[in-house]
Amino acid sequence: MRFGLPVLVLLSACHVLLPLSEPPREQPRTDQGRADAAIDGNASPDRSSVSDATSDRDVTTGSDAATKDKGAAKDTGPAKDAPVNVGCDPVTATTHTVVNSKMVLCTRKGTTTFYTQCDAHLLCSPTGGWGLCPASVYQSQHGPTGPAPALSKAWIAGCAREGGKLQAPTDSVCGSCAGKLTQSIDVAWKCATGAVSYTSAAAHLGLVTDGQCEKVGAITSAAAGYWAPVSAGSPQTAAVCCRP
């Protein structure tokens, strides 16, 4: 067997000559070798090598790390109290409060659109039989002995003054939302004391929800409820929607 030109080493203790293999060939430097060489030579290290070395590790620092930890620990799915768009038009409104299975309070989407009593029905769902809630239906839930509504200034389908004539609330919107004026008169009284609570010159008075009980259009128990009179043409942002 040939070994080229072997180097002979004399082992003095045993007087044995042994051949040694050729010196190992120089191997290519690894990424770490390149980085070390660069540092030793004051040159810039190969950035691709540094990037590859860290790509398999989770390197997150500062606020990003805190955010990541919180996200992993707090992800519990949708909030239990997230509103569901029940009874309200999905394009124009969102559900503010579900009063019961047949009555909801709907509020507008956005901040620029307002609704008179004549177009308040557009806040209610166009399907499922939903529409602007009649005064008598609303009164059955929020009459003089019932609780106050969760939202004030939401339109109700009821008219307490039509063409200047005062009346107990009807179950429909007023005939005009043009904002016409006529003689100013007393139009509502406090349920508890009978004191005058509203005077108005509006020729067409619609109804909106209110946090206090008022007798609107007439001083009778049939006209009592948690509602208030406003001009049918006044701009509002919510409506009470009902279905049969």
WODARA-V277947 format. One record per backbone hydrogen bond with DSSP energy under -0.5 kcal/mol. CO is the residue of the C=O (numbers start at 0). NH is the residue of the N-H. Records with the same first field share a line. If there is no record, write none. Layout:
CO=NH ; NH
This chain:
3=5
5=7
6=19
7=9
8=10 ; 17
9=11
10=13 ; 14 ; 15
15=10 ; 17
17=8
19=6
29=33
30=34
31=35
32=36
33=37
34=38
35=39
36=40
37=42
38=41
44=46
45=48 ; 49
46=50
47=51
48=52
49=53
50=54
51=55
53=56
56=58
57=59
60=63 ; 64
61=64 ; 65
62=66
63=67
64=68
65=69
66=70
67=71
68=72
69=73
70=74
73=75
78=81
83=85
84=86
86=124
88=92
91=108
93=95 ; 106
96=98 ; 104
99=102
101=242
102=98 ; 99
103=105 ; 240
104=95 ; 96
105=238
106=93
114=235
115=118 ; 119
116=119
118=121
119=122
120=123
122=88
126=129
130=241
132=156
133=137
134=138
135=139
136=140
137=140 ; 141
138=142
141=225
142=145
152=237
153=208
154=239
155=157 ; 206
156=134
157=206
158=169
159=166
160=162 ; 204
161=164
163=165
164=161
179=202 ; 203
184=199
186=216
187=196 ; 197
188=214
189=193
194=189
197=186 ; 187
199=184
200=181
202=163
203=205 ; 231
204=159 ; 160
205=229
206=155
207=227
208=152
209=148
212=190
213=215 ; 224
214=188
215=168
217=219
219=222
220=223
222=215
224=213 ; 226
225=209
227=207
229=205
230=233
231=116 ; 117
235=114
236=107
237=154
238=105 ; 240
239=132
240=103
241=130
